[in-house]
């Protein structure tokens, strides 16, 4: 499927390849289940089994998202060998996942919580917002093809 919108030919097109589909599915899954993992340990009633199950699922989805992002390149945006500034989230994600588990091993729950919260906001929410820019593939798909606003 080509990213075309409103009957116009976009300045650049990117195909929805299986790699991009896996990447988007994992990222959207992580965006959706992240709040459950974070919420399950908050408040008076804590749900450790739910937190652990959704936490491991979230970590797995984040690993898939980061690993697939390495192979997705964009030569149209400012880049170095096809890697754009958003690719800086790959090492950010991998380092912070390792850091969060190191905090757990040291029983530093506060460090674990803060690392996972910052990872969710930085790598899921903020990165997700950047992918919705009109110049990006998903932005063209959402704002142009689906909503017809551009």
CNS distance restraints for C-alpha pairs under 8 A (distance, minus, plus):
assign (resid   1 and name CA) (resid  15 and name CA) 5.83 0.50 0.50
assign (resid   1 and name CA) (resid  16 and name CA) 5.83 0.50 0.50
assign (resid   2 and name CA) (resid  13 and name CA) 6.35 0.50 0.50
assign (resid   2 and name CA) (resid  14 and name CA) 6.29 0.50 0.50
assign (resid   2 and name CA) (resid  15 and name CA) 5.07 0.50 0.50
assign (resid   2 and name CA) (resid  16 and name CA) 6.93 0.50 0.50
assign (resid   3 and name CA) (resid  10 and name CA) 7.69 0.50 0.50
assign (resid   3 and name CA) (resid  13 and name CA) 5.65 0.50 0.50
assign (resid   3 and name CA) (resid  14 and name CA) 6.26 0.50 0.50
assign (resid   3 and name CA) (resid  15 and name CA) 6.76 0.50 0.50
assign (resid   3 and name CA) (resid 137 and name CA) 6.87 0.50 0.50
assign (resid   3 and name CA) (resid 140 and name CA) 6.57 0.50 0.50
assign (resid   3 and name CA) (resid 141 and name CA) 5.92 0.50 0.50
assign (resid   3 and name CA) (resid 145 and name CA) 7.30 0.50 0.50
assign (resid   4 and name CA) (resid   8 and name CA) 6.67 0.50 0.50
assign (resid   4 and name CA) (resid   9 and name CA) 5.94 0.50 0.50
assign (resid   4 and name CA) (resid  10 and name CA) 6.06 0.50 0.50
assign (resid   4 and name CA) (resid  13 and name CA) 7.23 0.50 0.50
assign (resid   4 and name CA) (resid 140 and name CA) 7.54 0.50 0.50
assign (resid   4 and name CA) (resid 141 and name CA) 7.52 0.50 0.50
assign (resid   4 and name CA) (resid 144 and name CA) 7.56 0.50 0.50
assign (resid   4 and name CA) (resid 145 and name CA) 6.38 0.50 0.50
assign (resid   5 and name CA) (resid   9 and name CA) 7.14 0.50 0.50
assign (resid   5 and name CA) (resid  10 and name CA) 7.27 0.50 0.50
assign (resid   5 and name CA) (resid 140 and name CA) 7.23 0.50 0.50
assign (resid   5 and name CA) (resid 141 and name CA) 7.38 0.50 0.50
assign (resid   5 and name CA) (resid 144 and name CA) 4.85 0.50 0.50
assign (resid   5 and name CA) (resid 145 and name CA) 4.27 0.50 0.50
assign (resid   5 and name CA) (resid 146 and name CA) 7.98 0.50 0.50
assign (resid   5 and name CA) (resid 148 and name CA) 6.84 0.50 0.50
assign (resid   5 and name CA) (resid 150 and name CA) 7.53 0.50 0.50
assign (resid   6 and name CA) (resid 144 and name CA) 6.46 0.50 0.50
assign (resid   6 and name CA) (resid 145 and name CA) 6.40 0.50 0.50
assign (resid   6 and name CA) (resid 148 and name CA) 5.96 0.50 0.50
assign (resid   6 and name CA) (resid 150 and name CA) 7.29 0.50 0.50
assign (resid  12 and name CA) (resid  76 and name CA) 7.48 0.50 0.50
assign (resid  13 and name CA) (resid 137 and name CA) 7.57 0.50 0.50
assign (resid  14 and name CA) (resid 137 and name CA) 6.46 0.50 0.50
assign (resid  16 and name CA) (resid  20 and name CA) 5.90 0.50 0.50
assign (resid  16 and name CA) (resid  21 and name CA) 6.36 0.50 0.50
assign (resid  17 and name CA) (resid  21 and name CA) 6.16 0.50 0.50
assign (resid  18 and name CA) (resid  22 and name CA) 6.11 0.50 0.50
assign (resid  19 and name CA) (resid  23 and name CA) 6.15 0.50 0.50
assign (resid  19 and name CA) (resid  68 and name CA) 6.68 0.50 0.50
assign (resid  19 and name CA) (resid  72 and name CA) 7.64 0.50 0.50
assign (resid  20 and name CA) (resid  24 and name CA) 5.98 0.50 0.50
assign (resid  20 and name CA) (resid  68 and name CA) 7.72 0.50 0.50
assign (resid  20 and name CA) (resid  72 and name CA) 7.18 0.50 0.50
assign (resid  21 and name CA) (resid  25 and name CA) 5.99 0.50 0.50
assign (resid  22 and name CA) (resid  26 and name CA) 6.07 0.50 0.50
assign (resid  22 and name CA) (resid  65 and name CA) 7.87 0.50 0.50
assign (resid  22 and name CA) (resid  68 and name CA) 7.63 0.50 0.50
assign (resid  23 and name CA) (resid  27 and name CA) 6.09 0.50 0.50
assign (resid  23 and name CA) (resid  64 and name CA) 6.97 0.50 0.50
assign (resid  23 and name CA) (resid  65 and name CA) 5.09 0.50 0.50
assign (resid  23 and name CA) (resid  68 and name CA) 5.74 0.50 0.50
assign (resid  23 and name CA) (resid  69 and name CA) 6.81 0.50 0.50
assign (resid  24 and name CA) (resid  28 and name CA) 5.97 0.50 0.50
assign (resid  24 and name CA) (resid  65 and name CA) 7.54 0.50 0.50
assign (resid  25 and name CA) (resid  29 and name CA) 5.98 0.50 0.50
assign (resid  26 and name CA) (resid  30 and name CA) 6.09 0.50 0.50
assign (resid  26 and name CA) (resid  61 and name CA) 5.04 0.50 0.50
assign (resid  26 and name CA) (resid  62 and name CA) 6.98 0.50 0.50
assign (resid  26 and name CA) (resid  64 and name CA) 6.40 0.50 0.50
assign (resid  26 and name CA) (resid  65 and name CA) 5.59 0.50 0.50
assign (resid  27 and name CA) (resid  31 and name CA) 6.11 0.50 0.50
assign (resid  27 and name CA) (resid  61 and name CA) 6.78 0.50 0.50
assign (resid  27 and name CA) (resid  62 and name CA) 6.86 0.50 0.50
assign (resid  27 and name CA) (resid  65 and name CA) 5.69 0.50 0.50
assign (resid  27 and name CA) (resid 124 and name CA) 7.05 0.50 0.50
assign (resid  28 and name CA) (resid  32 and name CA) 6.14 0.50 0.50
assign (resid  29 and name CA) (resid  33 and name CA) 6.17 0.50 0.50
assign (resid  29 and name CA) (resid  58 and name CA) 7.78 0.50 0.50
assign (resid  29 and name CA) (resid  61 and name CA) 6.89 0.50 0.50
assign (resid  30 and name CA) (resid  34 and name CA) 5.59 0.50 0.50
assign (resid  30 and name CA) (resid  58 and name CA) 5.29 0.50 0.50
assign (resid  30 and name CA) (resid  61 and name CA) 5.67 0.50 0.50
assign (resid  30 and name CA) (resid  62 and name CA) 6.39 0.50 0.50
assign (resid  30 and name CA) (resid 124 and name CA) 7.20 0.50 0.50
assign (resid  31 and name CA) (resid  35 and name CA) 7.70 0.50 0.50
assign (resid  31 and name CA) (resid 120 and name CA) 7.69 0.50 0.50
assign (resid  31 and name CA) (resid 124 and name CA) 5.66 0.50 0.50
assign (resid  31 and name CA) (resid 125 and name CA) 7.09 0.50 0.50
assign (resid  33 and name CA) (resid  37 and name CA) 6.60 0.50 0.50
assign (resid  33 and name CA) (resid  54 and name CA) 6.67 0.50 0.50
assign (resid  33 and name CA) (resid  58 and name CA) 6.54 0.50 0.50
assign (resid  34 and name CA) (resid  38 and name CA) 6.29 0.50 0.50
assign (resid  34 and name CA) (resid  54 and name CA) 7.45 0.50 0.50
assign (resid  34 and name CA) (resid  55 and name CA) 7.44 0.50 0.50
assign (resid  34 and name CA) (resid  58 and name CA) 6.10 0.50 0.50
assign (resid  34 and name CA) (resid 120 and name CA) 6.78 0.50 0.50
assign (resid  35 and name CA) (resid  39 and name CA) 5.78 0.50 0.50
assign (resid  36 and name CA) (resid  40 and name CA) 5.96 0.50 0.50
assign (resid  36 and name CA) (resid  51 and name CA) 7.30 0.50 0.50
assign (resid  36 and name CA) (resid  54 and name CA) 6.76 0.50 0.50
assign (resid  37 and name CA) (resid  41 and name CA) 7.40 0.50 0.50
assign (resid  37 and name CA) (resid  50 and name CA) 7.12 0.50 0.50
assign (resid  37 and name CA) (resid  51 and name CA) 4.72 0.50 0.50
assign (resid  37 and name CA) (resid  52 and name CA) 7.31 0.50 0.50
assign (resid  37 and name CA) (resid  53 and name CA) 7.90 0.50 0.50
assign (resid  37 and name CA) (resid  54 and name CA) 5.04 0.50 0.50
assign (resid  37 and name CA) (resid  55 and name CA) 5.15 0.50 0.50
assign (resid  37 and name CA) (resid  58 and name CA) 7.68 0.50 0.50
assign (resid  38 and name CA) (resid  42 and name CA) 7.12 0.50 0.50
assign (resid  38 and name CA) (resid  51 and name CA) 7.09 0.50 0.50
assign (resid  38 and name CA) (resid  55 and name CA) 7.98 0.50 0.50
assign (resid  38 and name CA) (resid 117 and name CA) 7.45 0.50 0.50
assign (resid  39 and name CA) (resid  51 and name CA) 7.79 0.50 0.50
assign (resid  40 and name CA) (resid  46 and name CA) 5.83 0.50 0.50
assign (resid  40 and name CA) (resid  47 and name CA) 5.09 0.50 0.50
assign (resid  40 and name CA) (resid  48 and name CA) 6.81 0.50 0.50
assign (resid  40 and name CA) (resid  50 and name CA) 6.28 0.50 0.50
assign (resid  40 and name CA) (resid  51 and name CA) 5.00 0.50 0.50
assign (resid  41 and name CA) (resid  45 and name CA) 7.85 0.50 0.50
assign (resid  41 and name CA) (resid  46 and name CA) 4.91 0.50 0.50
assign (resid  41 and name CA) (resid  47 and name CA) 6.02 0.50 0.50
assign (resid  41 and name CA) (resid  48 and name CA) 6.57 0.50 0.50
assign (resid  41 and name CA) (resid  51 and name CA) 6.32 0.50 0.50
assign (resid  42 and name CA) (resid  46 and name CA) 6.14 0.50 0.50
assign (resid  47 and name CA) (resid  51 and name CA) 6.06 0.50 0.50
assign (resid  48 and name CA) (resid  52 and name CA) 5.99 0.50 0.50
assign (resid  49 and name CA) (resid  53 and name CA) 6.10 0.50 0.50
assign (resid  50 and name CA) (resid  54 and name CA) 6.02 0.50 0.50
assign (resid  51 and name CA) (resid  55 and name CA) 5.62 0.50 0.50
assign (resid  52 and name CA) (resid  56 and name CA) 6.03 0.50 0.50
assign (resid  53 and name CA) (resid  57 and name CA) 6.29 0.50 0.50
assign (resid  54 and name CA) (resid  58 and name CA) 5.91 0.50 0.50
assign (resid  55 and name CA) (resid  59 and name CA) 6.12 0.50 0.50
assign (resid  56 and name CA) (resid  60 and name CA) 6.12 0.50 0.50
assign (resid  57 and name CA) (resid  61 and name CA) 6.21 0.50 0.50
assign (resid  58 and name CA) (resid  62 and name CA) 6.11 0.50 0.50
assign (resid  59 and name CA) (resid  63 and name CA) 6.14 0.50 0.50
assign (resid  59 and name CA) (resid  97 and name CA) 7.41 0.50 0.50
assign (resid  60 and name CA) (resid  64 and name CA) 6.28 0.50 0.50
assign (resid  61 and name CA) (resid  65 and name CA) 6.07 0.50 0.50
assign (resid  62 and name CA) (resid  66 and name CA) 6.05 0.50 0.50
assign (resid  62 and name CA) (resid  93 and name CA) 7.55 0.50 0.50
assign (resid  63 and name CA) (resid  67 and name CA) 5.98 0.50 0.50
assign (resid  63 and name CA) (resid  93 and name CA) 7.99 0.50 0.50
assign (resid  63 and name CA) (resid  94 and name CA) 7.29 0.50 0.50
assign (resid  64 and name CA) (resid  68 and name CA) 5.99 0.50 0.50
assign (resid  65 and name CA) (resid  69 and name CA) 6.09 0.50 0.50
assign (resid  66 and name CA) (resid  70 and name CA) 6.73 0.50 0.50
assign (resid  66 and name CA) (resid  89 and name CA) 7.74 0.50 0.50
assign (resid  66 and name CA) (resid  90 and name CA) 5.10 0.50 0.50
assign (resid  66 and name CA) (resid  93 and name CA) 6.87 0.50 0.50
assign (resid  66 and name CA) (resid  94 and name CA) 7.32 0.50 0.50
assign (resid  67 and name CA) (resid  71 and name CA) 7.54 0.50 0.50
assign (resid  67 and name CA) (resid  90 and name CA) 7.52 0.50 0.50
assign (resid  68 and name CA) (resid  72 and name CA) 6.77 0.50 0.50
assign (resid  69 and name CA) (resid  73 and name CA) 7.93 0.50 0.50
assign (resid  69 and name CA) (resid  87 and name CA) 7.09 0.50 0.50
assign (resid  69 and name CA) (resid  90 and name CA) 7.11 0.50 0.50
assign (resid  70 and name CA) (resid  87 and name CA) 7.32 0.50 0.50
assign (resid  70 and name CA) (resid  90 and name CA) 7.26 0.50 0.50
assign (resid  73 and name CA) (resid  82 and name CA) 4.63 0.50 0.50
assign (resid  73 and name CA) (resid  83 and name CA) 5.60 0.50 0.50
assign (resid  73 and name CA) (resid  84 and name CA) 7.56 0.50 0.50
assign (resid  74 and name CA) (resid  79 and name CA) 7.28 0.50 0.50
assign (resid  74 and name CA) (resid  82 and name CA) 4.92 0.50 0.50
assign (resid  74 and name CA) (resid  83 and name CA) 6.49 0.50 0.50
assign (resid  74 and name CA) (resid  84 and name CA) 6.83 0.50 0.50
assign (resid  75 and name CA) (resid  79 and name CA) 6.35 0.50 0.50
assign (resid  75 and name CA) (resid  81 and name CA) 7.42 0.50 0.50
assign (resid  75 and name CA) (resid  82 and name CA) 4.73 0.50 0.50
assign (resid  75 and name CA) (resid  83 and name CA) 7.66 0.50 0.50
assign (resid  77 and name CA) (resid  84 and name CA) 6.78 0.50 0.50
assign (resid  78 and name CA) (resid  84 and name CA) 6.15 0.50 0.50
assign (resid  78 and name CA) (resid  85 and name CA) 7.93 0.50 0.50
assign (resid  79 and name CA) (resid  83 and name CA) 5.10 0.50 0.50
assign (resid  79 and name CA) (resid  84 and name CA) 4.45 0.50 0.50
assign (resid  79 and name CA) (resid  85 and name CA) 7.16 0.50 0.50
assign (resid  80 and name CA) (resid  84 and name CA) 6.63 0.50 0.50
assign (resid  83 and name CA) (resid  87 and name CA) 6.00 0.50 0.50
assign (resid  84 and name CA) (resid  88 and name CA) 7.82 0.50 0.50
assign (resid  86 and name CA) (resid 127 and name CA) 7.29 0.50 0.50
assign (resid  88 and name CA) (resid  92 and name CA) 6.52 0.50 0.50
assign (resid  89 and name CA) (resid  93 and name CA) 5.79 0.50 0.50
assign (resid  89 and name CA) (resid 123 and name CA) 6.38 0.50 0.50
assign (resid  89 and name CA) (resid 127 and name CA) 7.97 0.50 0.50
assign (resid  90 and name CA) (resid  94 and name CA) 6.26 0.50 0.50
assign (resid  91 and name CA) (resid  95 and name CA) 5.81 0.50 0.50
assign (resid  92 and name CA) (resid  96 and name CA) 6.04 0.50 0.50
assign (resid  93 and name CA) (resid  97 and name CA) 6.07 0.50 0.50
assign (resid  93 and name CA) (resid 119 and name CA) 6.72 0.50 0.50
assign (resid  93 and name CA) (resid 123 and name CA) 6.71 0.50 0.50
assign (resid  94 and name CA) (resid  98 and name CA) 6.36 0.50 0.50
assign (resid  95 and name CA) (resid  99 and name CA) 6.08 0.50 0.50
assign (resid  96 and name CA) (resid 100 and name CA) 5.96 0.50 0.50
assign (resid  96 and name CA) (resid 115 and name CA) 6.53 0.50 0.50
assign (resid  96 and name CA) (resid 116 and name CA) 7.66 0.50 0.50
assign (resid  96 and name CA) (resid 119 and name CA) 6.85 0.50 0.50
assign (resid  97 and name CA) (resid 101 and name CA) 6.45 0.50 0.50
assign (resid  97 and name CA) (resid 116 and name CA) 7.57 0.50 0.50
assign (resid  97 and name CA) (resid 119 and name CA) 7.98 0.50 0.50
assign (resid  98 and name CA) (resid 102 and name CA) 6.18 0.50 0.50
assign (resid  99 and name CA) (resid 103 and name CA) 6.21 0.50 0.50
assign (resid  99 and name CA) (resid 112 and name CA) 7.74 0.50 0.50
assign (resid  99 and name CA) (resid 115 and name CA) 7.48 0.50 0.50
assign (resid 100 and name CA) (resid 104 and name CA) 6.45 0.50 0.50
assign (resid 100 and name CA) (resid 111 and name CA) 7.16 0.50 0.50
assign (resid 100 and name CA) (resid 112 and name CA) 4.69 0.50 0.50
assign (resid 100 and name CA) (resid 113 and name CA) 7.73 0.50 0.50
assign (resid 100 and name CA) (resid 115 and name CA) 5.81 0.50 0.50
assign (resid 100 and name CA) (resid 116 and name CA) 6.53 0.50 0.50
assign (resid 101 and name CA) (resid 105 and name CA) 6.27 0.50 0.50
assign (resid 101 and name CA) (resid 112 and name CA) 7.07 0.50 0.50
assign (resid 102 and name CA) (resid 106 and name CA) 6.33 0.50 0.50
assign (resid 103 and name CA) (resid 107 and name CA) 6.06 0.50 0.50
assign (resid 103 and name CA) (resid 108 and name CA) 4.92 0.50 0.50
assign (resid 103 and name CA) (resid 109 and name CA) 6.72 0.50 0.50
assign (resid 103 and name CA) (resid 111 and name CA) 5.99 0.50 0.50
assign (resid 103 and name CA) (resid 112 and name CA) 5.25 0.50 0.50
assign (resid 104 and name CA) (resid 108 and name CA) 5.73 0.50 0.50
assign (resid 104 and name CA) (resid 109 and name CA) 6.24 0.50 0.50
assign (resid 104 and name CA) (resid 112 and name CA) 6.15 0.50 0.50
assign (resid 108 and name CA) (resid 112 and name CA) 6.29 0.50 0.50
assign (resid 109 and name CA) (resid 113 and name CA) 6.02 0.50 0.50
assign (resid 110 and name CA) (resid 114 and name CA) 6.13 0.50 0.50
assign (resid 111 and name CA) (resid 115 and name CA) 6.01 0.50 0.50
assign (resid 112 and name CA) (resid 116 and name CA) 6.15 0.50 0.50
assign (resid 113 and name CA) (resid 117 and name CA) 6.06 0.50 0.50
assign (resid 114 and name CA) (resid 118 and name CA) 6.08 0.50 0.50
assign (resid 115 and name CA) (resid 119 and name CA) 6.03 0.50 0.50
assign (resid 116 and name CA) (resid 120 and name CA) 6.06 0.50 0.50
assign (resid 117 and name CA) (resid 121 and name CA) 6.25 0.50 0.50
assign (resid 118 and name CA) (resid 122 and name CA) 5.75 0.50 0.50
assign (resid 119 and name CA) (resid 123 and name CA) 5.44 0.50 0.50
assign (resid 119 and name CA) (resid 124 and name CA) 7.34 0.50 0.50
assign (resid 120 and name CA) (resid 124 and name CA) 5.18 0.50 0.50
assign (resid 120 and name CA) (resid 125 and name CA) 6.67 0.50 0.50
assign (resid 121 and name CA) (resid 125 and name CA) 4.89 0.50 0.50
assign (resid 121 and name CA) (resid 126 and name CA) 6.10 0.50 0.50
assign (resid 122 and name CA) (resid 126 and name CA) 5.15 0.50 0.50
assign (resid 122 and name CA) (resid 127 and name CA) 6.42 0.50 0.50
assign (resid 123 and name CA) (resid 127 and name CA) 5.31 0.50 0.50
assign (resid 123 and name CA) (resid 128 and name CA) 7.58 0.50 0.50
assign (resid 124 and name CA) (resid 128 and name CA) 5.57 0.50 0.50
assign (resid 125 and name CA) (resid 129 and name CA) 6.20 0.50 0.50
assign (resid 126 and name CA) (resid 130 and name CA) 6.43 0.50 0.50
assign (resid 127 and name CA) (resid 131 and name CA) 6.35 0.50 0.50
assign (resid 128 and name CA) (resid 132 and name CA) 6.66 0.50 0.50
assign (resid 129 and name CA) (resid 133 and name CA) 7.18 0.50 0.50
assign (resid 131 and name CA) (resid 136 and name CA) 5.92 0.50 0.50
assign (resid 131 and name CA) (resid 137 and name CA) 7.47 0.50 0.50
assign (resid 131 and name CA) (resid 138 and name CA) 6.02 0.50 0.50
assign (resid 131 and name CA) (resid 139 and name CA) 6.18 0.50 0.50
assign (resid 132 and name CA) (resid 136 and name CA) 6.59 0.50 0.50
assign (resid 132 and name CA) (resid 138 and name CA) 5.73 0.50 0.50
assign (resid 132 and name CA) (resid 139 and name CA) 3.96 0.50 0.50
assign (resid 132 and name CA) (resid 140 and name CA) 7.75 0.50 0.50
assign (resid 132 and name CA) (resid 142 and name CA) 7.47 0.50 0.50
assign (resid 133 and name CA) (resid 138 and name CA) 7.80 0.50 0.50
assign (resid 133 and name CA) (resid 139 and name CA) 4.94 0.50 0.50
assign (resid 133 and name CA) (resid 140 and name CA) 7.76 0.50 0.50
assign (resid 134 and name CA) (resid 138 and name CA) 7.91 0.50 0.50
assign (resid 134 and name CA) (resid 139 and name CA) 4.47 0.50 0.50
assign (resid 134 and name CA) (resid 140 and name CA) 5.24 0.50 0.50
assign (resid 134 and name CA) (resid 143 and name CA) 6.85 0.50 0.50
assign (resid 134 and name CA) (resid 144 and name CA) 7.96 0.50 0.50
assign (resid 134 and name CA) (resid 150 and name CA) 7.99 0.50 0.50
assign (resid 135 and name CA) (resid 139 and name CA) 6.51 0.50 0.50
assign (resid 135 and name CA) (resid 140 and name CA) 6.59 0.50 0.50
assign (resid 136 and name CA) (resid 140 and name CA) 6.13 0.50 0.50
assign (resid 137 and name CA) (resid 141 and name CA) 6.24 0.50 0.50
assign (resid 138 and name CA) (resid 142 and name CA) 6.05 0.50 0.50
assign (resid 139 and name CA) (resid 143 and name CA) 5.71 0.50 0.50
assign (resid 139 and name CA) (resid 144 and name CA) 7.44 0.50 0.50
assign (resid 140 and name CA) (resid 144 and name CA) 5.01 0.50 0.50
assign (resid 140 and name CA) (resid 145 and name CA) 6.60 0.50 0.50
assign (resid 140 and name CA) (resid 150 and name CA) 7.96 0.50 0.50
assign (resid 141 and name CA) (resid 145 and name CA) 4.93 0.50 0.50
assign (resid 141 and name CA) (resid 146 and name CA) 6.16 0.50 0.50
assign (resid 142 and name CA) (resid 146 and name CA) 5.06 0.50 0.50
assign (resid 142 and name CA) (resid 147 and name CA) 6.15 0.50 0.50
assign (resid 143 and name CA) (resid 147 and name CA) 5.15 0.50 0.50
assign (resid 143 and name CA) (resid 148 and name CA) 6.00 0.50 0.50
assign (resid 143 and name CA) (resid 149 and name CA) 5.47 0.50 0.50
assign (resid 143 and name CA) (resid 150 and name CA) 6.13 0.50 0.50
assign (resid 144 and name CA) (resid 148 and name CA) 4.44 0.50 0.50
assign (resid 144 and name CA) (resid 149 and name CA) 5.49 0.50 0.50
assign (resid 144 and name CA) (resid 150 and name CA) 4.80 0.50 0.50
